[in-house]
Amino acid sequence: MKQSPVFQTNSLQANTPVTYVKGIGPKRSEVLAHAGINTFSDLLYHFPRRYLDRSTITPIAKLRPGTEATIVGKVLSLNIVKTRKRPYFQVLITDDSGQLRCVWFNGAKYIQNVFNVGEMVAMSGKVEYYGGLQFVHPDYDILESSDYATLNTARIIPLYPSTAELKKVGLDSRGFRRLFHRYFEKLNWQIDEILPREILDTLKFYEINRALRQIHFPDTIEELNGAIRRFKFEELFFLQLLLAVKRRSIKEIKKNLRYDTTGTHLKSIYEKLPFELTGAQKKVIHEIWEDMKSETVMNRLLQGDVGSGKTVVALLCASIAIGNKYQAAVMAPTEILAEQHYRNLKKLGEPAGITVRLLIGGQKKSERDLILAEIESGTAELIVGTHALIQETVTFQNLALVVIDEQHRFGVLQRSQLIEKGLNPDVLVMTATPIPRTMSMTLYGDMDVSVLDELPARKGRIITRIVNVDQLDKVYDYIRKQIKSGDQTYIVYPLIEESAKMDLQAAIQGFEYLQKRVFPDFRLALVHGGMKSADKDDVMQRFSAGTVDILVSTTVIEVGVDNPNATIMLIENAERFGLTQIHQLRGRIGRGEKNGVCVLVERKRTETSHKRLGIINGTTNGFEISEEDLKLRGPGEFYGTRQHGFPKMKIADLLVDRELLKLARREAFMLIKNDSHLRRPEYSNIREHLITHYADYMNFVDVL
């Protein structure tokens, strides 16, 4: 029978499978694999989630109820105390200053076999008073007579993340501490450094083995902070290195097309615009034109607040491609947004001679087949659509410009599938979601960035008000008055992914209540994501045409509805929305010359919710709002539950560690600038680490 290899204590390597690491074995390794821990290196990088500082020994006489403390003393007595409710196990500890009871209500049979009278122990816990000072279920260590170098007490104690499965195989915090204590005290191993020596020296970071020891068994708070700083930087550095490699790879892609002129369409559209472009729009169009006429492909993010004019910029840039006999495509995340873009682009583009087509899922087969034939022949020059654009049946003749709206709503695969349908096309990503700087450096760190930071002068001002349920009748009266004067209204209900069915039902019931009880004299319509495309389109068309007074909706109208006559928005249960989402929603009003009024109905007021809504009430600056939203919700929830193609942070925090992120970005991009393929011998460990640990994130890029 073939035996599994056995690794000696001095043969541990970073890539040693955990099965062969002492103290693990097949059963534990199987559970660890489910937690993403497959190698010795993975195990060492299973960092504590937090720490307890038990490094100071407190004399029993100085203990105070309500405080956390660690004491060292001798076991004076052991006994089971029987009471009416249930028995408990008691250990009486003494030091030179006094006595302390330690009691266990659970696991008494096990605990009574742990201690012996006369031995030295360390105990840590919260001090309570019940007929005297006591610890309840304290952490403990059995000590040699004068050995205070303990594992679970009398030091800075790491607390490890665990799961129910890990706990079943003895890998709770205490179990992980035992493992790591063995590795650091008993075994002989060294992990090769992966950060460049010049970075370690310049930024004064701990080398990897010192940092590993101090993050698992810190000698002092200062040593712990030094280790944490090193590993936070390391995590951010490799994230930024990944982005730098992607950026380099994109910059090396040569176009299969050339632009000699901006073409006639650009001038024609510009001269027919019913408004003047802002200075920001002109600047951004110039930046994009410089990219388009370069030899390498464009990979640019266009950031602009709601109503800043991104669609017009996209059209003018598409007109350059079309004027040079190429095709352009605009992909939107929802049919409503795609249809909105289609109407706007058709209205401005067709008078200039551009053939605009819409491709979405709900079209009839005959209509779809005709459009597909036009796309393949090149007759369709500007194609607007949803993910329907990436289906196998769609073949472009010469796609040269890809515009992706609200990129964070698409997966990496979807974006790449559209790009692959072109001739190494230029890529312009647009978002109306103002992105905080720290998020931008991670979500879009491989892209050039343009910002529309100027709103058209014609836009109305938006006034925001927070109300409670008792004030709703006054709000309804105001809505009636404004509708009678010719304005229109949105009433929005929340739609959270985790409770979508319940929320949708609430929206439907809310619509029925409003129609029958509150606004029986007005024309109401309901729109939500569960409706057929044709039905949604019909409702939107009627609202835009003015034959619907009040549009009741879920957050499906967050993007894509443009009705300058809609001046009022009432948002129900506003406390359930993210700040950025509310900002996106209220951007649907005040789109003409009239001012808009956004009313936030706070039904379940808490201190936190009121603070959040106060932020949205205090500013209309999308970037300020997004920064506050990021602080309140954290980067993991900033874009909800969708995947965005970058690694989850294990130890770094994009909010707290902004300065480290900037350092990491500088060093990573400088490294790739100096050695674009990481071929130098001194960078071999970096290259190996990047390929080993970040392979899943190098999507669709010929990286190294």
C-alpha positions in Angstrom: 0.0 0.0 0.0 1.4 3.4 -1.0 1.9 5.7 1.9 1.4 9.4 2.0 4.7 11.4 2.1 5.7 12.6 5.6 7.4 16.0 5.9 10.1 16.5 8.5 10.0 19.5 10.8 12.7 21.2 8.7 11.0 20.6 5.4 8.0 22.9 5.7 7.6 25.1 2.7 5.1 27.8 1.8 3.4 25.4 -0.7 3.4 22.4 1.6 -0.2 21.0 1.6 -1.8 21.4 5.0 -2.5 17.6 5.1 1.2 17.1 5.7 1.6 19.9 8.3 1.9 18.7 11.9 -1.3 18.9 13.8 -3.6 18.9 10.8 -4.0 15.6 9.0 -6.6 14.5 6.4 -9.8 15.3 8.4 -8.8 18.8 9.4 -7.3 19.6 6.0 -10.6 18.8 4.3 -12.4 21.3 6.5 -9.7 23.9 6.1 -9.9 23.5 2.3 -13.6 24.6 2.6 -12.3 27.8 4.3 -9.8 28.4 1.4 -6.8 27.1 3.4 -4.9 24.5 1.3 -1.2 25.2 2.0 1.1 26.0 4.9 1.3 29.6 3.5 -2.5 29.8 3.5 -2.5 28.7 7.1 0.0 31.3 8.2 -2.1 33.9 6.4 -5.1 32.9 8.4 -4.8 36.1 10.5 -6.6 36.8 13.8 -9.8 38.8 13.5 -9.0 40.8 16.7 -6.9 40.7 19.8 -7.3 40.8 23.6 -4.6 42.6 25.5 -3.9 40.3 28.6 -0.2 41.3 28.7 -0.6 43.0 32.1 -0.9 40.8 35.3 -3.3 42.3 37.8 -3.0 41.5 41.6 -6.3 40.0 42.8 -6.7 42.8 45.4 -6.8 45.4 42.6 -9.5 43.7 40.5 -12.6 45.9 39.8 -16.0 44.6 38.7 -16.8 45.2 35.1 -13.2 45.2 33.9 -11.2 42.7 31.8 -8.2 41.4 33.7 -5.6 38.6 33.9 -4.4 37.2 37.2 -1.7 34.6 38.0 -2.0 32.5 41.2 -2.1 29.1 42.9 -5.0 26.7 42.9 -6.2 26.7 46.5 -9.2 24.4 46.2 -11.5 22.6 43.7 -15.1 21.6 44.3 -18.5 21.2 42.8 -21.1 23.5 44.3 -24.7 22.2 44.3 -27.5 24.7 44.1 -31.3 24.5 43.5 -31.0 25.4 39.8 -27.9 23.5 38.8 -24.4 22.6 40.1 -21.3 24.5 39.0 -17.6 23.8 39.3 -15.5 26.3 41.3 -11.8 26.8 41.5 -10.4 29.1 44.2 -7.2 31.0 43.2 -4.9 32.8 45.5 -2.0 35.2 45.1 -0.1 37.3 47.6 -2.8 39.9 47.7 -6.1 38.0 47.9 -8.4 35.2 46.6 -10.7 34.9 43.5 -13.4 32.4 42.5 -13.4 31.0 39.0 -16.7 29.2 38.1 -17.9 27.1 35.2 -21.6 26.3 34.7 -21.0 24.5 31.4 -18.6 21.6 30.9 -18.1 21.1 34.6 -17.2 17.4 34.2 -14.4 18.2 31.8 -13.1 21.2 33.7 -12.8 19.4 37.1 -10.1 17.2 35.5 -8.0 20.1 34.2 -6.8 21.6 37.4 -4.9 20.3 40.5 -4.5 21.8 43.9 -1.2 23.6 44.4 -0.4 24.3 40.7 0.2 27.7 39.2 -2.4 29.0 36.7 -3.2 32.1 34.7 -6.8 33.2 34.4 -8.3 35.9 32.2 -11.8 37.2 31.9 -14.3 39.8 33.0 -14.4 40.5 36.7 -17.9 40.1 38.2 -19.2 40.4 41.8 -21.5 37.8 43.2 -21.0 37.5 47.0 -17.3 38.2 46.1 -15.1 38.7 43.1 -15.2 36.0 40.4 -14.5 35.0 36.8 -17.2 33.1 35.0 -15.9 30.7 32.3 -12.4 32.4 32.1 -9.7 31.5 29.7 -6.8 29.7 31.4 -3.3 28.3 31.2 -1.7 25.8 33.4 1.8 27.2 34.3 5.0 25.7 35.5 5.9 27.2 38.8 7.5 30.4 37.4 6.6 30.2 33.7 4.5 33.1 32.7 5.1 32.7 28.9 1.5 31.5 28.4 -0.6 30.7 25.4 -4.1 31.9 26.2 -3.5 34.4 29.0 -0.9 36.9 30.3 -0.1 38.2 26.8 -1.7 39.8 23.8 -4.2 37.0 22.7 -5.1 36.5 19.1 -8.8 35.6 18.3 -9.1 33.7 15.1 -12.0 33.6 12.6 -13.7 30.2 12.7 -16.7 28.3 11.4 -19.0 25.6 12.9 -17.1 23.0 10.8 -13.7 24.2 11.9 -14.8 24.2 15.6 -16.0 20.6 15.2 -12.4 19.5 14.4 -11.0 21.6 17.3 -10.0 24.7 15.3 -11.6 27.4 17.3 -9.5 30.3 18.5 -7.8 28.2 21.2 -7.2 25.4 18.7 -5.6 27.8 16.2 -3.4 29.3 19.0 -2.1 25.8 19.8 -1.3 25.1 16.2 0.6 28.4 15.6 2.4 28.1 18.9 3.8 24.7 17.7 4.8 26.2 14.4 6.6 29.2 15.9 8.1 27.5 18.9 8.8 23.9 17.8 9.2 23.8 14.0 12.1 25.0 11.9 10.9 26.8 8.8 11.3 30.1 6.9 9.0 31.7 4.4 10.7 33.5 1.4 10.2 37.2 1.4 7.8 38.4 -1.4 8.1 42.2 -1.1 11.1 43.8 -2.8 14.0 44.7 -0.5 13.9 48.4 -1.6 10.2 48.7 -0.5 11.0 47.0 2.9 13.9 49.4 3.5 12.3 52.6 2.1 9.0 52.2 3.9 10.5 50.4 7.0 8.3 47.3 6.9 9.0 44.2 8.9 10.4 41.3 6.9 7.9 38.5 6.4 8.9 36.0 9.0 9.2 38.6 11.8 5.8 39.9 10.7 4.2 36.5 10.7 5.4 35.8 14.2 4.2 39.1 15.5 0.8 39.0 13.9 0.1 35.6 15.5 2.0 36.0 18.8 2.8 39.7 19.3 5.3 40.6 22.0 4.0 44.1 22.3 1.3 46.3 20.8 4.0 48.1 18.9 5.2 44.9 17.3 1.7 43.9 16.5 0.9 47.2 14.8 4.1 46.9 12.8 3.1 43.4 11.5 -0.4 44.5 10.7 0.9 47.5 8.8 3.2 45.2 6.7 0.5 42.8 5.8 -2.1 45.5 5.0 0.4 47.0 2.6 1.2 43.6 1.1 -2.5 43.0 0.4 -3.0 46.4 -1.1 0.3 46.2 -3.1 -0.7 43.0 -4.8 -4.1 44.3 -5.6 -2.6 47.4 -7.2 0.1 45.3 -8.9 -2.7 43.3 -10.5 -4.3 46.5 -11.7 -0.9 47.8 -13.0 -0.4 44.5 -14.9 -3.9 44.8 -16.4 -3.3 48.4 -17.4 0.1 47.5 -19.0 -1.4 44.6 -20.8 -4.2 46.8 -22.2 -1.7 49.5 -23.2 0.2 47.0 -25.2 -2.8 46.0 -27.3 -2.5 47.6 -30.8 -5.6 48.6 -32.6 -6.7 47.1 -35.9 -8.1 50.4 -37.0 -7.1 54.0 -37.4 -8.7 57.4 -37.1 -7.6 60.1 -39.6 -10.4 62.5 -38.9 -13.3 63.2 -36.5 -15.7 62.7 -39.4 -18.7 64.8 -40.5 -21.2 63.3 -38.0 -19.5 65.0 -35.0 -19.8 68.5 -36.4 -23.4 67.9 -37.6 -24.6 66.6 -34.2 -22.8 69.4 -32.3 -24.3 72.1 -34.4 -27.8 70.8 -33.9 -27.6 70.4 -30.1 -30.4 72.4 -28.4 -27.9 73.4 -25.7 -24.3 74.3 -25.2 -21.8 71.7 -24.0 -20.3 72.4 -20.6 -16.5 73.0 -20.3 -16.2 69.6 -18.6 -17.9 67.8 -21.5 -15.6 69.5 -24.1 -12.6 68.6 -22.0 -13.7 64.9 -21.7 -14.5 64.6 -25.4 -10.9 65.9 -26.2 -9.4 63.3 -23.8 -11.4 60.5 -25.4 -10.5 61.7 -29.0 -6.8 61.6 -28.0 -7.3 58.0 -26.9 -9.2 57.0 -30.0 -6.6 58.3 -32.4 -3.7 56.7 -30.5 -2.2 53.4 -31.7 -3.2 51.5 -28.5 -6.8 50.8 -27.3 -8.6 53.1 -25.0 -9.7 51.9 -21.6 -11.3 54.9 -20.0 -13.8 55.5 -17.2 -16.2 58.4 -17.6 -17.5 59.5 -14.2 -20.3 62.0 -14.0 -23.0 62.9 -11.5 -26.7 62.4 -12.4 -27.6 64.8 -15.2 -24.0 65.8 -16.1 -24.4 64.8 -19.7 -22.6 61.5 -20.2 -24.9 60.3 -22.9 -24.2 63.2 -25.1 -20.5 62.7 -24.7 -20.9 59.0 -25.6 -22.9 59.9 -28.7 -20.3 62.5 -29.9 -17.5 60.0 -29.4 -19.5 57.2 -31.2 -20.1 59.7 -34.1 -16.3 59.8 -34.6 -16.1 56.0 -34.9 -19.1 55.9 -37.2 -17.7 58.9 -39.3 -14.7 56.7 -39.9 -16.9 53.8 -41.2 -16.9 51.8 -38.0 -19.6 50.6 -35.6 -20.2 51.6 -32.0 -22.2 49.8 -29.3 -23.7 51.0 -26.0 -24.5 48.3 -23.4 -26.8 49.2 -20.5 -27.7 47.0 -17.5 -31.5 47.2 -17.8 -33.9 47.3 -20.6 -35.4 50.6 -19.3 -32.0 52.3 -19.4 -31.2 50.8 -22.8 -34.5 52.1 -24.2 -33.9 55.5 -22.6 -30.4 55.7 -24.3 -31.9 54.5 -27.6 -34.5 57.2 -27.6 -32.0 60.0 -26.8 -29.3 58.7 -29.2 -31.8 58.3 -32.0 -33.3 61.7 -31.4 -29.8 63.4 -31.7 -28.0 60.9 -34.0 -30.4 60.2 -36.8 -30.8 63.8 -38.0 -27.0 63.7 -38.5 -27.3 60.5 -40.7 -26.5 57.9 -38.0 -28.5 54.6 -38.1 -29.4 53.8 -34.5 -30.8 50.4 -33.5 -32.0 48.8 -30.2 -31.4 45.2 -29.3 -33.0 43.9 -26.1 -34.5 40.6 -24.9 -38.2 41.3 -25.3 -38.3 41.9 -29.0 -40.3 39.8 -31.5 -38.2 37.3 -33.5 -38.9 39.0 -36.9 -37.8 42.4 -35.5 -34.8 40.9 -33.9 -33.7 39.0 -37.0 -33.8 42.1 -39.0 -31.7 44.0 -36.5 -29.2 41.2 -36.3 -28.8 41.3 -40.1 -28.3 45.0 -40.0 -25.6 44.7 -37.3 -23.8 42.0 -39.3 -23.9 43.9 -42.6 -22.8 47.2 -40.9 -26.0 49.0 -41.8 -26.7 49.4 -38.1 -24.0 51.9 -37.0 -24.8 52.7 -33.4 -26.3 49.7 -31.6 -27.8 50.1 -28.1 -28.8 47.1 -26.0 -28.6 45.1 -22.8 -26.7 41.9 -22.3 -28.5 40.8 -25.5 -25.6 42.3 -27.3 -23.2 39.6 -26.1 -25.3 36.6 -27.3 -23.6 34.3 -29.9 -26.1 35.3 -32.6 -24.8 38.9 -32.6 -22.1 39.5 -35.1 -20.7 43.0 -35.7 -19.1 43.9 -39.0 -16.5 46.2 -37.5 -17.1 47.2 -33.9 -14.6 49.8 -33.0 -16.1 51.5 -29.9 -17.7 49.8 -26.9 -19.5 52.0 -24.3 -20.6 50.2 -21.1 -23.0 52.1 -18.9 -23.0 51.5 -15.1 -20.2 48.9 -15.4 -20.5 47.8 -11.8 -23.8 46.1 -12.7 -22.1 43.8 -15.2 -19.9 40.8 -14.5 -16.4 40.7 -15.8 -17.4 38.0 -18.3 -20.2 40.0 -19.8 -18.0 43.0 -20.4 -15.3 40.9 -22.0 -17.8 39.1 -24.3 -18.9 42.4 -25.8 -15.3 43.6 -26.2 -14.3 40.4 -27.9 -16.9 41.0 -30.7 -14.9 44.0 -31.9 -11.5 44.7 -33.6 -9.6 45.4 -30.4 -12.2 48.2 -29.8 -11.8 51.3 -27.7 -13.7 50.9 -24.4 -15.5 53.7 -22.6 -17.1 52.9 -19.3 -19.7 55.3 -17.9 -21.1 55.5 -14.4 -23.5 58.0 -12.8 -22.5 56.6 -9.4 -20.0 59.0 -7.9 -17.1 56.8 -6.8 -14.9 57.7 -3.8 -11.2 58.0 -4.6 -10.3 54.8 -2.6 -12.9 52.7 -4.4 -11.9 54.2 -7.7 -8.3 53.1 -7.2 -9.5 49.5 -6.6 -12.6 49.1 -8.9 -11.1 51.1 -11.8 -7.4 51.3 -11.0 -6.4 49.9 -14.3 -8.3 52.6 -16.3 -7.7 56.2 -17.3 -10.4 58.4 -15.7 -12.3 61.4 -16.9 -14.7 63.3 -14.7 -17.7 65.4 -15.6 -17.7 67.7 -12.6 -19.9 70.4 -14.0 -23.7 70.4 -14.4 -25.5 72.1 -17.3 -26.6 75.6 -16.5 -30.2 74.7 -17.5 -30.7 72.1 -14.7 -33.1 72.9 -12.0 -32.2 72.8 -8.3 -33.3 69.8 -6.1 -34.8 70.5 -2.7 -34.8 67.5 -0.2 -37.1 67.1 2.8 -37.3 64.4 5.4 -40.8 63.6 6.8 -42.4 61.0 9.1 -45.7 59.2 8.6 -47.7 61.9 10.4 -46.7 64.4 7.8 -47.7 62.4 4.8 -51.1 64.0 4.4 -49.5 67.4 3.9 -47.1 65.9 1.4 -50.0 64.3 -0.5 -51.8 67.7 -0.6 -48.6 69.3 -2.0 -48.4 66.6 -4.7 -52.1 67.2 -5.7 -51.4 70.9 -6.0 -48.4 70.5 -8.2 -50.1 67.9 -10.4 -53.0 70.3 -11.0 -50.5 72.9 -12.1 -49.1 70.5 -14.7 -46.2 68.7 -13.0 -45.7 65.0 -12.6 -44.6 62.8 -9.6 -42.6 59.7 -8.8 -43.4 57.6 -5.8 -40.7 55.0 -5.1 -40.8 51.9 -3.0 -37.6 50.0 -1.8 -36.6 46.8 -3.5 -33.8 45.0 -1.6 -32.4 41.9 -3.2 -32.7 39.8 0.0 -36.4 40.5 0.3 -37.3 41.3 -3.3 -40.6 39.3 -3.3 -41.9 40.9 -0.2 -40.8 44.4 -1.3 -42.5 43.9 -4.7 -45.7 42.9 -3.0 -45.5 46.0 -0.8 -45.0 48.2 -3.9 -48.1 46.6 -5.6 -50.2 47.1 -2.5 -48.9 50.6 -2.1 -49.9 51.4 -5.7 -53.4 50.1 -5.1 -53.8 52.1 -1.9 -52.6 55.3 -3.5 -54.8 54.8 -6.5 -58.0 54.1 -4.6 -57.6 56.1 -1.3 -55.1 58.9 -1.9 -55.1 60.0 -5.5 -58.4 58.6 -7.0 -58.7 61.7 -9.2 -55.3 61.4 -10.9 -53.8 59.0 -13.4 -51.4 56.5 -11.7 -49.3 53.8 -13.2 -47.0 51.1 -11.8 -43.6 49.9 -13.1 -41.3 47.3 -11.6 -38.6 44.9 -12.7 -40.9 41.9 -12.9 -43.0 43.3 -15.7 -42.5 42.4 -19.4 -40.3 44.7 -21.4 -43.2 45.9 -23.6 -45.4 46.7 -20.6 -42.6 48.6 -18.9 -41.9 50.5 -22.1 -45.6 51.4 -22.5 -45.8 52.8 -18.9 -42.6 54.8 -19.4 -43.8 56.2 -22.7 -47.1 57.2 -21.2 -45.3 58.9 -18.3 -43.0 60.8 -20.6 -45.9 61.8 -22.8 -47.7 63.2 -19.8 -50.7 60.9 -19.8 -49.6 59.5 -16.4 -49.6 61.9 -13.4 -47.9 59.7 -10.8 -45.5 56.9 -11.6 -45.3 54.4 -8.8 -42.1 52.4 -9.0 -39.5 50.2 -7.4 -35.8 51.2 -7.8 -36.0 50.1 -11.4 -36.2 53.9 -12.3 -32.9 54.5 -10.5 -31.3 55.0 -13.9 -32.8 55.6 -17.3 -35.9 57.7 -16.9 -35.7 61.2 -18.3 -38.8 63.3 -17.9 -38.1 67.1 -17.4 -41.8 67.6 -16.4 -41.4 65.3 -13.3 -40.6 67.6 -10.4 -41.6 65.6 -7.3 -40.3 62.4 -5.9 -41.6 60.7 -2.8 -39.3 57.9 -1.5 -41.0 55.4 0.8 -39.0 53.8 3.7 -36.1 56.0 2.8 -34.1 54.6 5.7 -33.8 51.3 3.8 -31.9 52.9 0.9 -28.2 53.5 0.5 -27.3 57.2 0.3 -25.8 56.8 -3.2 -29.0 55.1 -4.3 -31.2 57.9 -3.0 -28.9 60.4 -4.8 -29.3 58.4 -8.0 -33.1 58.3 -7.6 -33.6 62.0 -6.9 -31.5 62.8 -10.0 -34.6 61.8 -12.0 -36.3 65.1 -11.0 -35.1 68.6 -11.7 -33.9 67.6 -15.1 -35.4 70.5 -16.8 -35.5 74.2 -15.9 -38.0 73.6 -13.0 -36.7 72.9 -9.5 -37.4 69.4 -8.1 -38.6 68.4 -4.6 -37.5 65.1 -3.1 -39.4 63.9 0.0 -37.9 61.1 2.1 -40.4 59.2 4.2 -38.6 57.9 7.3 -41.0 55.2 8.7 -38.6 53.4 11.1 -36.4 56.1 12.6 -33.2 55.2 14.3 -30.3 57.4 15.3 -28.2 55.9 12.5 -30.9 56.2 9.8 -31.6 59.8 10.7 -27.9 60.6 10.6 -27.7 59.0 7.1 -30.7 60.8 5.7 -29.4 64.0 7.2 -26.3 63.7 5.0 -28.4 63.4 1.8 -30.5 66.3 3.0 -27.4 68.5 3.4 -25.8 68.2 0.0 -26.5 67.4 -3.7 -22.8 66.7 -4.3 -22.6 63.1 -5.4 -18.9 62.6 -4.5 -19.5 63.9 -1.0 -22.5 61.6 -0.6 -20.6 58.6 -1.9 -17.7 59.2 0.6 -20.2 59.3 3.5 -22.0 56.2 2.1 -18.7 54.4 1.9 -17.9 55.3 5.6 -21.3 54.2 6.8 -21.8 51.0 4.8 -18.2 49.9 4.1 -16.6 49.0 0.8 -18.0 45.5 0.8 -21.6 46.7 0.6 -20.9 49.9 -1.5 -22.2 48.2 -4.6 -24.5 45.7 -2.9 -24.0 42.0 -3.4 -22.7 42.0 -6.9 -19.2 40.8 -8.0 -16.9 43.3 -9.4 -13.8 41.3 -10.3 -11.4 42.3 -7.5 -10.3 40.3 -4.5 -12.0 40.6 -1.1 -9.8 42.3 1.5 -8.7 40.0 4.3 -6.9 42.5 6.5 -6.7 45.9 4.8 -9.6 48.4 5.0 -10.1 50.7 2.0 -11.4 53.4 4.3 -8.9 53.2 7.2 -5.9 52.5 5.1 -6.1 55.2 2.5 -2.5 56.3 2.9 -1.2 52.8 2.7 -3.3 52.3 -0.5 -1.7 55.3 -2.1 1.8 54.0 -1.1 0.9 50.6 -2.5 -0.4 52.0 -5.7 2.7 54.2 -6.2 5.1 51.3 -5.6 3.1 48.7 -7.7 2.8 51.0 -10.7 6.5 52.0 -10.5 7.5 48.4 -10.3 5.6 47.5 -13.5 6.9 50.6 -15.2 10.5 49.4 -14.5 9.9 45.8 -15.3 6.6 45.3 -17.1 6.7 41.5 -17.1 8.4 41.0 -13.7 11.3 39.1 -15.4 14.1 40.4 -13.2 15.5 37.8 -10.7 14.8 40.0 -7.7 11.1 40.0 -8.6 10.7 36.3 -9.1 8.9 35.8 -5.8 6.5 38.6 -6.6 5.7 37.1 -10.0 5.1 33.7 -8.5 2.9 35.0 -5.7 0.9 37.0 -8.2 0.3 34.0 -10.5 -0.4 31.7 -7.6 -2.7 33.8 -5.5 -4.3 36.1 -8.1 -4.8 33.9 -11.1 -8.6 34.0 -10.8 -8.5 37.8 -11.1 -6.4 38.1 -14.2 -9.5 37.6 -16.3 -9.2 37.9 -20.0 -5.8 39.5 -19.9 -2.6 38.0 -21.3 -0.8 38.9 -18.1 2.7 37.6 -17.7 
